[in-house]
Amino acid sequence: MHRTRVKICGLTRESDLAAAVAAGADAIGFVFYARSPRAVVAEQARMLVAALPTFVTSVGLFVDAEPDLVRSVLARVPLAMLQFHGDEPPAYCSAFHRPWIKAVRMGSETDLRALVRRYRDARGLLLDTYDPAVSGGTGRRFDWDLIPDWLAPRIILAGGLNPDNVAEAMRCVGPYALDVSGGVESAKGIKDRAKMEAFMQGVRDGDDDRSHHKLHSNI
């Protein structure tokens, strides 16, 4: 059975990165958006990425960035994947010759079928909470009932996830992957080792529950 993947986003310190990796994160996100309290600069990110072990994916997050900024970061930081959190069109997202994820801020009028078609070259859609004032990191969950069953196993679920609700998220949505940031922090941009460990344990427990349920439903 599929194991739910996890990206821990907004890393700014090597000690937090080491703790996230030790907890079992599959991917680590670095925010290149100056308005974010979790923002990093290229040289800082370069040192953090260099500390990542093999098979842990580095992801660079951008929000409506000028193309030259993205290219400048990529020239200095060997990011494996890009994540676009603004209103970037598909051609922009594909222009940097890296695998990419497109974030979608979920509202009651969001047309997911249209977005799947529009961003068909994305490696995945990341569904996050809509807030007109910010591009992500709201710390609030959206209405998971907005996610259709046909899409749920293909999405990355974000928005207000934490150790207390991750099992419910997995049970209700059944996403391919989870993205967490503020829910495993002691302060903005400062990760909490115990919260990261609890979150990852919650994911493992959720996977075990799903596997157990599937086994018994087939008996």
N, C-alpha and C positions, 0 to 999 in steps of 0.2 A: 504494500500500500504506500501511496505517496507520503513522504515526510514533508511537513510544512516548513518552508524556508523562512528565515528571519533576517531582515536588515535592521541594524541599529544605526540610527542616523544622528548627525550633529555632533560628531566626535571632534574634540579640540585638544585633547591631552594624550600623551603616549600611555600613561598609566591607565586611563579609561579604555583606550584601545586594547591594551593587553587584557584587561578584565573582560571586555566584550568578547574577544576571541576565546578566552578561557571558558566563558560561559556557553559558547557554542554558536555564536553568530555566524551566519553564512556570508554576509556582506556588511560592509561598513560604509556609511555615507558621510561625505564631507561637503559642507555648505559654502558655496562661493557666491554669497549674496550679502552685500555689506550691511544691509538693514537688519539682518538676523543677528540675535544675540549668540548664535552658534556659528557665526561666520569664521572661516579660516582664510589665510592668505596662502599664496602658492608655495612659498618656501616652507611654511608650517605644514601644509598638506603633503609636500614632497617627503618630509621626514617621517610623517605618520604612515604614508603609504609604504615607505621603505621598511617599516617595522611589521608589515602584514605578512603572515605566513602564506605559503602556497595554498591555493584553492579557497582563500577568503577573498571575495571580490571587492574591489575599491570602486565606489560610485561617487561621481561628482554632481552635485545639485546646483542648478542655475535657474534664475528667474528672469526671463525676458532680457537676457544679457546681450550686450553687443557681441557680434561674432568674433571681433578681435580679442575680446576678453577671454572667451572660451578657448580660442586658439592659443593665446598666451599661457593660460593655465595648462593646456595639454602639452605645450612645449617644455614645461618644467615638471609636470606631475604625471606619472604614467598611470592614468586612470583607466580601468578596464571597461567602465560603463558610464553613461551620462544619464541624468534625470532632469527633465525639464518641467518646471512648476508654474510656468506662466501661460501666456497665450501664444506660444510658439507654434507656427504652422509646420506641417510635416516636412516640407523641403528644408526648412531651417534645421530641424532635429536631425535630419539625415546628412547634413552637410559636413559633419566633423569626422565621419568615417569611424565611428565607434558604435557599438550596440547602445541602444537608448530606451529609456522608459518615459512614458508621458503621464504626468499627474493630472487627474481630473478632480475638480472640486465639486462635490456632489450636492445638488439641489433637487427640489421636487420636479423641475422642468428639464433636468439633464437627459439628453437623448443618447443613451449609451450605444445603441445600435449604430447611430450615425457616427459616433466617435470611434467605435471599433473599425468602421469602414475607413474613416478619414486617417486614422493613425495605424493603418494595417501593417506598416513596416516596423512599428515599435515592438520591442521584446515583451512588453507588457504594459497594461494600464494600471496605475496606482490610484486608487480611489480614496480621496481625502475629504475632510469637512470643508464646506463652503463658508467663507467669511469674507465679506466685501472689503474688509480693512487689511487683511493679511493674505499671503499666498500659501500659507501652510503653518504647521506647528501651533495650531490653535489649542491643543490639549482637550478638544471636545470631539465626541463621536457624532457621526451622522446617523440617519435612520437606515439601518442595514436592510430593511425591507425594500429599499430602492434598488437593491442589487438583484437582478433577475437570476433565476436558477441556472440558465444556460451559460451565463458569464462567470458566475461565482468561482468555479474551479480554476479560472484563468487569471484572476486578478490578484494584485497586491493590495491588501487592506491596510489602511492607515487611519489616523484620526482618533485621538483620545484613547489609544490602547495603553494598558498598564497591567501589572501582574494580577490585579483583581478581576479584570474583565476579559483577559485573553482566552480563557477556556470557553466563555460564553460566545466570544467572537468566532472561534473555530467551530463551535457547535451550531451556531445560527447561520453562518455564512459559508464555511468550508472553503476558504480561499487557498490559492496556490502558495501565497507567501504573506508575511506580515511585515509592517514597517513601524518601528517604534522610536520615539525620541524623548519627548518631555515626560512620558510615563515611567522612564527609568532614570530620572535625574534627581539630584539633590538641590540643584540650582540650574538655571538656564545655561546650557553648554557644559555642565559638570555632571558626569554620569555617576550613578550610585551602584557600586558593585553588587550589593545585596539585592537591589531591585532588578538588575540585569539577570542575575542568577535565578531569582524568583520568576521572572518573565519567561526565561528559557525553560525552566522546569514546568511552568504552566503549559508551554507549547508541547513539550514531550508528553505530559499527562494527557493533553488534548488529543494528540496523535494516538496514544495508547487507547484512549476511550473510543475513538473512531474505529480503530482497527478491531477492538473487542466487539463493538456493535456490529461491524460488517461481518465478522466471523460468525456471530450468533444468528444474524439475519439470514445467513446462507445454510444454516444447519436444518 
